[in-house]
């Protein structure tokens, strides 16, 4: 058995991602010996994929009210320190220049590699040790501290441990859900994790006929016939169903209903002409019909031609008046209902909804209420914000809070 022992009074961080790297840096800055245990060949692999490789690292403004799942006091406690946007304060201190684009904060280089390089540089300068290819399979309290064992036989000891192993999305990039088992071992409740910001599975011939077509739309998520989320943005038709930014932004409550609660009454209502009201669209169609337009051409100029050609099939052919037919087509395009049968899997989800019950950590320190000396940070907790930098901001900042607190617990 190969042994690699961390300093007995030090801090071990499980996971070297967006929460783990700042946690180790904060612990080291506070005077603790810090070690990162990363199961992949190098830390930060998932960081490189964020924001399409551009690393949307935060949001301005960063409102605690935008987050869900966790108690509001927890979010406010973590994001509200040390004043302003703690994420930006931290990265500016590392030498990162940033810019804001529609509220989304990016490095000016628009390269996630820049962010990771500065994090690795600071960790190295602070003396943080990194053990790669190290998947922790056992974590136990012992003698006022902890012992840890990895799958390859390496063992570690620490005074305090930070669990920053991430959720379950993009498992090839490091998050495989193993952190939940470690937390469960201390009696933590795990809110069943489900994919979020994920494409939807819809079995409708429209998706097959229009696959590859993208347009601007307004999408509403419905569970039991009730609207639970709404967003505007891109709608992308695919052979399996629907994707695009608007779909990703409303997917969480649908995923919870389908994948966690086992419900069968999830659907989306799509407004395919969001730039016109129902009344104005019906008026436009009436005018075209009065002018002698063929019904097969009514949606031309308003929708992509491939979709415009299919639009008349949304309503049954009838001998109703021109006004009635115009109103029926307008209503169908403004509220196209599609049943949602499921979601795509973890390899296509941007976030995890669920995880360790966030009510089971101290809001001031992120220390476990179940086990003294154990701290939790990042996506392993049941905390989720919308797309646009919120979730990365939570990861960075919760890591900083947990790292500083863990160093104090370790006696640094």
Buried (B, 14 or more C-beta within 10 A) or exposed (E): EEEBEBBEBBBBBBBBBBBBBBBBBBBBBBEBBBBBBBBBEBBBBBBBBBBEEBBBBBBBEBEBEBBBBBBEEBBBBBBEBEEEBBBBBBBEEBEBEBEEEEEBBBBEBBBBBBBBBBBBEBBEEBEBBBBEBBBBEEBEBEEEBBBBBBEEEBBBBBBBBBBBBBBBBBBEBBBBBBBBBBBEBBEBEBBEBBBBBBBBBBEBEBBBBBEEBBBBBBBBBBBEEEEBBBBBBBBBBBEBBBBBBBBBBBBBBBBBBBBBEEEEEBBBBBBBBBEBEBEEBBBBBBEBBEEEEEBEEBBBEBBBEEBBBBBBEBBEEEEEEEBBBBBBBBBBBBEBEBBBBBBBBBEBBBBBBBBBBBBBBEBEBBBBBBBEBBBBBBBBBBBBBBBBBBBBBBBBBBBBBBBBBBBBBBEB
